[in-house]
């Protein structure tokens, strides 16, 4: 299996990257990792240093000679989790001034899968415009907005409601999360709105 690339920036939410790495390793995937300097700081501050042990290869963000900076490097997709608005803005405007940004730019020019998980709120008009640009360029903009209808029992369960969608977009079969129809809701004969505490 060709590898996946994970990029981590300085937005809060290093647990998204940690859980994604763990899920990919559980699926026997090879993972190449690159972090921005602020991403390293957030990983340390949020207690997710085990991220480094889960990666098969970790690159310095200033190493523009790394394989992932080249369009000739074959991989199955890149995920930036979490993605700051600053990084997202660079990607939307073709600014590849670091290895992470260059690797993502290569995904766009080579028409490879690029998934970005913005982790910011609230957003202003420039943030929305940049996300629209990235979407037009072929990237998947998948905000780190967890869902609750699966009744998560832990922070990890909540994070996995987002990561299940990431794995789906990567085309991977996975057991990370139940699907809507598997829960018996939203179907005739399934649990109604009263059962879910929703008023009519």
N, C-alpha and C positions, 0 to 999 in steps of 0.2 A: 504494500500500500504506500502510495506517495505521502509525504508528510503534510502536516498542517502547520501554519505559522500563527502564533499568538502574539499580539502586541499589547502592552500594558502602559497606560499613560497615568497622569497624576490625578485623575478624578477619584473620589472615594468609591469604594466598591471592589477592592482587591479580591474579595471572596468570590466574585463572579469569575475571575480568571482562575483562581485556585480550584473551584469546583469544575470548571470547564476542562482544565488540565487533567483532573482526576477522572472525569468521565471519558475523555479521549484515551487516556492510558488504559482504562478498563475495557475499552474497545480495541486495544492493541494497536493504537495509532502512534506514529512517530510525531513528535511535537518539537518545533523550533521556536524559541522564545526570544523576544527583544523588548526591553523596557526603556522608557525615557528616564531621565534622572529623577524627575518628580514622581514617576511611577515607582521607582525603587524606594523612594522615601515613604510613599503611601503603603506599599507592601510591608515595609518594616513597621510602620506606625500601627497598621491594622492587624499585625500579627500573622501575616500570611507568608512567612519566609520559606515554608515548605514548597512553595511554588517552584523554586529553583531545582529541587530534588526530583520533581516530576517531569521536567523537561529533558529531552534527549540532547539538545544543544541550546546554549544561551549565548547570544551575541551582544557585543557592546553597541550602543546606539550610535556611536561615532564611527563604526567600522563599515564604511561604504564599499569596502572590498569584499564584504561577506557574500556568500552565495545568494542569499535571498534578495540582494540588491539587483540581481540580473534577471532579465526575462527568460534566460535559458534555464533557470532553476525551476524544476517541475515540482508542483505541489498541488494539494487538493483544495486549498482555500486559506484565506487569512481572516482572523477575527481580532478586532481591537476591542478589548473588554477590560476595564471600562475605557471609554473614549472621551477626552476632554473636548470642549468646544474649540479650544485653540488648535488642537490636532485636527479636528474635523474641518475647521476652516482652511488649514493648510492643504488637506487632501482635496477639498472642493476647488482649490485654485492652483493645483499642480505644484505646490512647493515641497520638494523632496529634499529638505536640508538635513535630514537625519536618516539613519537606517530604517527606522520604523516608517517614517513618511515615504521614503523611497520604495520600500517593499510594498506598501499599499498602493503607491502610484503605479508600480509595475503591474499589480493586479488589475488595475483599471485599463492600462494600455494593452495588456495581453488578454483582456476579457476573461479574467479568472475571478472566482468567487471572492468577494470582499464583504465582510459583515462588520458593521460598526455598532457598538452599544453605547450611545450617548447616555451620560449619567449626570444630568444637570436639571435644575428647576428653580425658579421659572426660567423661561427662555425669552429672548427678544427677537426682533424681526430678522436680524442678521443670522442668528442661529437657525431659524427656520429656512431661510434662503439657502444657506450652505447645505443643509440636509436635503433640500430639494435638488440642488445641483448634483450632489453625490448620487442621489437616487436616479437622476437622469443619466448619469455616467455609468450606471449599472450596479452600483453598490446596494447592498441591503442595509437599510437603516432600521435597526431593531432596538428601540429604546429599552433600557433596563427597567421596565415597568412590570413588576410581578403581578400575578393574578391570584385570586383568593377562592375561586369556586371549587378548587380541589381540596380546600380546607387544610392547608399546610400546617404541620405540627411543630415546625422549627424554622429558624432562619435559613438553614440549608434547603429545606423543602421549598421555601418561598423563592430563593434564588434559582432553584431548579425549574420553576415554572417558566422562567425566561430562557434558561439554557436548553431546555427541551426544544424550544423553537429554533435555537441556534443549530442544534444537532440535526433537526429536521431540514433546515435550509442547507446544511452540508451534505444532505442525502444519506445520513447514517441511520441505520436501525438501532434503536436504543430502548432501554427499559427505564429511562430517567423519570418519566412522568406519565400518569394516566392521560388518556385522551377523553375529550368531552363525551363521546358516545359510550365509552367504556364506563363512565360514571353513572349511567342511567338517568341523566338529567337532559332536559330539552327534548324528550321524546314522548310520544303518546304512551301513557301508562307509566311514565317515569315520575320522579318527584316533582310536584308542582311548585308554584311560587310560594304557597303557604309553607311547604316543607323547608324552603330555603330562607324563610324569614323576610320575604320581599312583599311589600304591600302592593295591591293592585292600583 
